[in-house]
Amino acid sequence: MKKVLLAFVFILSACAGVYTTVEILPDRIRTVKVETFTNKTVLYGVEDRLYQKIVDKFLADGRLIPQKENADAHLIGEIKKYELIPLSFDENSVVEQYKLWLEAGFKFIDAQTGKVLYEEEYIPIDVRFHPPGSTVPGIQIQTETEAQEEAIEELASEIVYNILRYK
């Protein structure tokens, strides 16, 4: 009987943790200065496109307002990797499908205290696409530029979600 009761208490305490809300952002943080991410890749201009997507997502959400100066928090980050990897080929060795791989990390810092409120060192983004010339029936054709935009959109969404999920 003691084992059953102990197991029941353990299960209840584990379930209680699931429903606990954690607010990682103090109420006083209402504005954010989004810094242009450092670009360690060969993909020119990705940092500017990511910056704009992040700002747009904060504006659309409305819980944190982007500001150029005197913000309550700072968002800094780094685009670490960009790879275009062929996944499949046709009988003539022409690429039928690619994987576009993007990696980034970021820190969300309290401007008043300098404390890192949230940090994500590794965010992987994987977009698979069929390039023009692909002969696979019934697939959607996408250029590398379109796949890049999809990956940047996904990365910006992931960053903003991670910051705002407990706000």
Backbone bond lengths (Angstrom), bond angles and torsions (degrees), N, CA, C in turn:
res aa  C-N    CA-C-N  psi(-1)  N-CA   C-N-CA  omega(-1)  CA-C   N-CA-C  phi
1 M - - - 1.449 - - 1.535 110.83 -
2 K 1.350 115.95 -40.41 1.456 119.15 179.68 1.525 111.15 -62.07
3 K 1.345 116.84 -37.98 1.455 120.57 -179.89 1.527 110.72 -65.31
4 V 1.318 116.83 -40.53 1.462 120.68 179.50 1.522 109.86 -65.58
5 L 1.336 117.08 -43.97 1.460 121.40 179.64 1.527 110.77 -64.23
6 L 1.318 116.54 -42.26 1.463 121.25 178.37 1.534 110.96 -63.04
7 A 1.319 116.84 -42.40 1.463 121.05 178.28 1.527 110.34 -63.78
8 F 1.351 117.08 -40.58 1.458 121.81 179.27 1.530 110.77 -62.98
9 V 1.330 117.69 -44.04 1.461 122.32 179.03 1.521 109.72 -63.84
10 F 1.329 117.29 -40.85 1.455 121.60 179.15 1.535 111.13 -62.50
11 I 1.323 116.29 -44.67 1.464 121.13 179.95 1.522 110.34 -64.30
12 L 1.323 117.74 -43.00 1.463 121.04 178.59 1.524 111.79 -62.34
13 S 1.316 116.78 -42.46 1.468 119.41 -179.38 1.528 110.75 -67.95
14 A 1.312 117.07 -35.32 1.468 120.47 177.52 1.521 110.47 -67.17
15 C 1.325 116.89 -40.74 1.468 120.50 179.40 1.524 111.25 -68.12
16 A 1.318 117.54 -34.12 1.470 120.68 -179.87 1.518 110.39 -61.11
17 G 1.319 117.58 -35.30 1.465 121.35 179.69 1.517 112.70 -66.46
18 V 1.322 116.72 -27.77 1.453 120.78 -179.18 1.526 110.82 -66.95
19 Y 1.327 117.03 -34.23 1.458 120.88 -174.30 1.520 113.59 -97.41
20 T 1.309 118.11 4.55 1.459 121.47 178.69 1.520 109.28 -77.11
21 T 1.337 115.95 132.81 1.463 118.41 176.48 1.518 108.85 -94.32
22 V 1.307 115.50 135.74 1.445 121.49 178.51 1.521 106.79 -116.60
23 E 1.324 116.39 124.94 1.453 119.75 177.00 1.514 107.58 -105.07
24 I 1.324 115.98 106.28 1.459 118.68 -177.88 1.516 111.73 -86.16
25 L 1.323 117.13 -16.02 1.457 120.10 -179.43 1.518 110.40 -105.63
26 P 1.325 117.75 120.63 1.465 119.83 175.92 1.527 111.07 -59.82
27 D 1.336 116.34 151.08 1.467 121.15 -179.32 1.522 112.77 -59.63
28 R 1.319 116.95 -28.98 1.468 120.09 -177.61 1.528 112.61 -70.24
29 I 1.322 118.07 -13.99 1.464 121.07 179.11 1.524 108.64 -86.80
30 R 1.323 114.09 106.71 1.463 120.45 -177.37 1.528 112.68 -124.86
31 T 1.337 116.02 -13.12 1.467 119.96 -179.74 1.529 109.59 -128.92
32 V 1.316 115.58 155.25 1.463 120.77 -178.50 1.524 109.62 -139.29
33 K 1.308 114.91 137.24 1.465 120.63 171.73 1.525 106.46 -99.31
34 V 1.311 115.54 113.94 1.463 121.04 179.13 1.521 107.54 -90.15
35 E 1.323 115.65 116.25 1.468 121.04 176.75 1.530 108.02 -85.74
36 T 1.314 116.74 148.38 1.460 120.15 173.33 1.529 107.38 -66.73
37 F 1.311 116.82 127.19 1.459 121.47 -178.38 1.528 110.36 -64.62
38 T 1.308 116.36 147.19 1.457 122.07 172.25 1.523 107.46 -70.26
39 N 1.318 116.94 135.48 1.456 121.48 -178.94 1.525 109.69 -107.88
40 K 1.332 116.81 109.41 1.465 122.37 178.63 1.526 112.12 -98.35
41 T 1.331 116.34 15.75 1.464 120.21 -176.98 1.523 110.94 -109.34
42 V 1.321 115.11 177.22 1.462 121.30 176.51 1.522 111.60 -88.40
43 L 1.309 117.89 -3.68 1.463 122.18 -177.60 1.524 110.04 -82.57
44 Y 1.307 115.79 101.13 1.460 122.43 -176.75 1.536 110.73 -66.45
45 G 1.328 116.78 132.33 1.453 122.20 173.04 1.516 116.21 84.78
46 V 1.320 118.06 -3.05 1.467 119.93 -178.70 1.529 111.17 -62.09
47 E 1.329 116.67 -32.46 1.466 120.81 -178.75 1.529 111.57 -65.88
48 D 1.316 117.08 -36.45 1.465 120.61 179.04 1.527 111.20 -71.42
49 R 1.310 116.24 -40.52 1.468 120.38 179.02 1.529 110.26 -67.01
50 L 1.337 117.28 -39.38 1.467 120.69 177.73 1.527 110.49 -65.89
51 Y 1.320 117.16 -43.46 1.470 121.62 178.24 1.531 110.22 -53.84
52 Q 1.330 116.40 -49.48 1.467 119.82 -177.11 1.527 111.64 -64.86
53 K 1.319 117.53 -39.81 1.477 121.02 179.11 1.524 110.53 -64.12
54 I 1.336 117.73 -41.60 1.468 120.96 179.69 1.529 109.77 -64.33
55 V 1.318 117.42 -47.41 1.475 121.16 178.92 1.522 109.82 -58.61
56 D 1.325 117.43 -45.45 1.466 121.30 179.55 1.529 111.63 -60.01
57 K 1.320 116.71 -39.79 1.468 120.29 -179.29 1.525 111.65 -69.41
58 F 1.330 118.15 -40.08 1.464 120.33 174.99 1.532 110.51 -62.48
59 L 1.320 116.99 -43.52 1.467 120.73 179.17 1.530 111.21 -62.76
60 A 1.310 116.87 -42.91 1.464 120.98 -179.46 1.523 111.46 -65.12
61 D 1.329 117.35 -37.07 1.461 121.36 -179.32 1.531 111.24 -74.42
62 G 1.332 116.75 -47.44 1.456 121.31 175.71 1.519 116.89 88.65
63 R 1.318 119.37 -7.95 1.477 120.03 -179.67 1.518 112.50 -77.58
64 L 1.326 118.10 -30.95 1.464 123.51 174.22 1.527 107.16 -126.60
65 I 1.318 115.77 126.69 1.460 120.70 -177.24 1.528 109.45 -98.44
66 P 1.333 117.44 124.45 1.473 120.05 176.84 1.531 110.93 -67.24
67 Q 1.329 115.31 136.64 1.465 122.48 177.06 1.512 108.44 -137.77
68 K 1.321 116.07 151.13 1.467 120.30 179.62 1.524 111.45 -83.37
69 E 1.335 118.24 -31.63 1.467 122.76 -177.31 1.532 110.22 -134.58
70 N 1.326 115.54 157.88 1.475 123.44 173.74 1.521 113.56 51.51
71 A 1.306 117.81 42.08 1.464 121.90 178.61 1.528 109.69 -83.99
72 D 1.318 115.58 157.93 1.461 121.84 179.17 1.527 112.23 -75.32
73 A 1.329 116.49 -24.11 1.466 121.18 -178.59 1.520 109.21 -145.31
74 H 1.329 114.77 160.37 1.464 121.87 178.90 1.525 108.77 -124.01
75 L 1.317 115.41 139.01 1.456 122.02 174.15 1.524 107.21 -112.56
76 I 1.335 115.69 117.25 1.463 121.37 177.19 1.526 108.13 -124.20
77 G 1.311 116.64 152.50 1.457 117.91 -179.34 1.505 112.99 -166.64
78 E 1.316 113.38 -179.04 1.457 121.07 -176.69 1.523 109.52 -143.38
79 I 1.316 115.87 131.17 1.462 121.28 171.11 1.517 105.15 -89.27
80 K 1.309 116.13 114.01 1.465 120.98 -168.23 1.521 114.94 -95.24
81 K 1.329 116.67 -31.13 1.464 117.54 -173.45 1.521 110.36 -151.11
82 Y 1.320 114.57 141.94 1.455 122.85 171.73 1.519 106.76 -138.18
83 E 1.318 116.34 122.78 1.463 120.48 178.63 1.515 109.07 -136.78
84 L 1.297 115.94 142.96 1.454 123.18 172.70 1.520 106.02 -116.11
85 I 1.328 116.26 110.52 1.460 121.55 -171.76 1.527 110.10 -114.22
86 P 1.331 118.32 120.35 1.475 119.79 175.75 1.534 109.46 -67.31
87 L 1.337 116.06 134.01 1.465 120.22 -179.13 1.528 112.95 -107.29
88 S 1.322 116.23 -37.54 1.469 118.37 -179.43 1.526 110.37 -144.97
89 F 1.325 114.20 155.49 1.463 121.43 -175.97 1.526 109.54 -130.59
90 D 1.340 116.18 155.84 1.461 119.48 172.95 1.531 108.93 -88.20
91 E 1.327 116.53 -173.95 1.471 120.55 -176.83 1.531 112.97 -66.71
92 N 1.340 117.26 -16.40 1.473 121.05 178.21 1.535 112.09 -100.19
93 S 1.308 116.86 15.48 1.470 124.18 -179.90 1.539 112.99 64.08
94 V 1.327 116.33 27.69 1.464 121.72 173.80 1.524 107.44 -91.94
95 V 1.324 116.10 135.22 1.469 120.28 -176.72 1.523 110.39 -65.65
96 E 1.328 115.53 127.86 1.466 122.81 177.89 1.526 111.40 -97.77
97 Q 1.323 117.21 -29.65 1.465 120.65 -178.37 1.526 109.90 -148.35
98 Y 1.345 114.65 140.86 1.460 122.10 176.57 1.523 110.20 -118.60
99 K 1.324 113.87 156.36 1.460 121.19 166.89 1.520 106.57 -114.50
100 L 1.325 116.10 122.67 1.448 121.41 175.22 1.533 106.21 -97.98
101 W 1.316 116.48 121.74 1.465 123.01 -174.49 1.521 108.86 -115.80
102 L 1.325 115.97 124.38 1.454 122.72 -179.74 1.523 107.30 -128.75
103 E 1.340 116.95 134.43 1.464 121.66 177.34 1.520 109.37 -128.05
104 A 1.327 115.97 141.75 1.461 120.91 178.79 1.521 109.44 -150.12
105 G 1.315 115.14 167.42 1.452 123.03 173.95 1.519 108.40 -145.99
106 F 1.338 116.35 159.69 1.461 118.78 -179.38 1.525 111.52 -153.63
107 K 1.337 114.86 163.15 1.464 123.04 172.93 1.517 107.62 -129.36
108 F 1.320 115.74 138.18 1.456 122.83 175.16 1.520 106.04 -113.34
109 I 1.339 116.24 113.73 1.470 122.00 -167.30 1.520 111.06 -116.52
110 D 1.332 115.75 134.28 1.460 122.61 173.90 1.527 107.58 -69.94
111 A 1.326 117.99 118.71 1.470 121.66 -176.57 1.521 111.84 -68.06
112 Q 1.322 117.55 -28.99 1.465 121.16 -177.71 1.532 111.81 -75.69
113 T 1.328 116.97 -42.75 1.466 120.66 -174.87 1.524 113.57 -102.99
114 G 1.333 117.16 -19.24 1.461 120.85 -175.61 1.518 112.59 79.70
115 K 1.319 117.26 2.02 1.462 122.40 -178.49 1.533 110.31 -76.05
116 V 1.335 115.57 137.50 1.462 120.52 174.95 1.523 107.46 -76.81
117 L 1.330 116.03 114.83 1.459 121.35 -178.92 1.521 111.74 -82.44
118 Y 1.304 115.56 -33.09 1.459 120.13 179.24 1.523 107.99 -154.88
119 E 1.311 115.28 141.30 1.459 120.84 -179.10 1.511 109.30 -143.20
120 E 1.293 115.39 136.75 1.456 121.72 175.22 1.523 106.12 -132.73
121 E 1.320 117.11 111.63 1.459 120.91 -176.98 1.522 113.27 -80.38
122 Y 1.330 116.51 -24.63 1.462 119.30 -171.88 1.524 109.88 -143.32
123 I 1.322 115.70 109.15 1.463 121.39 172.70 1.524 106.65 -120.56
124 P 1.332 116.99 109.04 1.465 119.38 178.28 1.531 110.96 -91.69
125 I 1.312 116.08 137.04 1.460 121.54 175.38 1.526 107.55 -123.42
126 D 1.326 116.14 129.55 1.457 122.91 -175.56 1.532 108.13 -126.95
127 V 1.329 116.58 112.01 1.461 121.49 177.70 1.527 107.75 -117.72
128 R 1.312 116.17 125.04 1.466 120.57 178.38 1.523 108.51 -106.50
129 F 1.332 115.34 137.23 1.461 118.63 -177.58 1.522 111.44 -150.08
130 H 1.337 114.19 156.69 1.458 122.78 176.65 1.519 107.87 -102.77
131 P 1.345 117.97 120.27 1.469 121.09 -176.27 1.531 112.00 -77.17
132 P 1.332 116.29 163.77 1.466 119.30 172.68 1.531 109.65 -54.44
133 G 1.313 115.86 139.72 1.468 120.78 -176.88 1.517 112.78 97.11
134 S 1.314 117.34 -10.13 1.458 121.13 178.41 1.529 109.03 -67.41
135 T 1.316 116.38 137.80 1.464 120.74 -175.14 1.525 113.23 -107.57
136 V 1.326 117.28 10.33 1.459 120.72 179.20 1.530 107.87 -69.25
137 P 1.342 117.35 124.90 1.468 118.91 -177.14 1.540 111.94 -69.34
138 G 1.342 115.16 140.66 1.456 121.31 173.44 1.519 116.58 77.61
139 I 1.302 118.81 11.92 1.462 120.49 -179.27 1.523 110.48 -99.88
140 Q 1.320 115.03 160.13 1.460 120.71 176.53 1.523 108.24 -91.31
141 I 1.305 116.20 128.61 1.463 122.25 178.45 1.529 108.49 -84.18
142 Q 1.331 115.32 138.32 1.460 120.76 -179.29 1.526 108.37 -142.29
143 T 1.319 116.92 139.17 1.459 120.04 176.06 1.524 109.09 -82.32
144 E 1.325 115.87 165.93 1.465 119.86 177.10 1.527 110.42 -61.64
145 T 1.324 117.76 -38.59 1.464 121.78 179.14 1.524 111.10 -62.67
146 E 1.318 117.27 -41.61 1.472 120.96 177.33 1.523 110.88 -65.17
147 A 1.325 116.54 -39.73 1.471 120.28 177.53 1.525 110.45 -66.53
148 Q 1.329 117.85 -37.27 1.470 121.36 175.90 1.520 110.62 -60.72
149 E 1.331 116.76 -45.54 1.467 120.67 179.36 1.529 111.03 -61.26
150 E 1.315 116.64 -40.17 1.464 121.13 177.14 1.530 110.46 -62.73
151 A 1.320 117.00 -43.50 1.468 121.72 179.78 1.531 111.00 -65.78
152 I 1.322 117.34 -42.08 1.472 121.40 179.37 1.522 110.27 -65.11
153 E 1.314 116.36 -42.07 1.476 121.55 176.72 1.529 110.49 -59.30
154 E 1.316 116.01 -46.23 1.460 121.83 179.67 1.534 111.17 -63.51
155 L 1.319 117.03 -42.33 1.462 121.83 179.56 1.527 110.70 -64.77
156 A 1.328 117.24 -46.09 1.469 120.77 178.09 1.530 110.77 -59.93
157 S 1.320 117.19 -42.71 1.470 121.26 178.22 1.517 111.26 -60.80
158 E 1.314 116.49 -43.63 1.469 121.73 -179.81 1.527 110.89 -63.45
159 I 1.311 117.69 -43.50 1.467 121.91 -179.77 1.526 110.96 -63.49
160 V 1.315 116.70 -50.91 1.465 121.16 -178.61 1.529 110.54 -64.55
161 Y 1.323 117.48 -41.07 1.467 120.23 177.48 1.518 110.93 -59.46
162 N 1.320 117.27 -47.23 1.463 120.63 -178.78 1.522 112.37 -60.33
163 I 1.315 117.59 -35.64 1.455 121.23 179.42 1.527 111.64 -74.33
164 L 1.321 116.57 -41.18 1.460 120.60 -172.04 1.521 115.52 -93.83
165 R 1.303 118.92 -4.98 1.462 118.56 -171.93 1.524 114.36 -62.97
166 Y 1.318 119.71 -21.64 1.457 121.04 177.78 1.520 112.18 -115.35
167 K 1.328 117.86 14.53 1.473 121.26 -179.97 1.508 109.14 -86.21
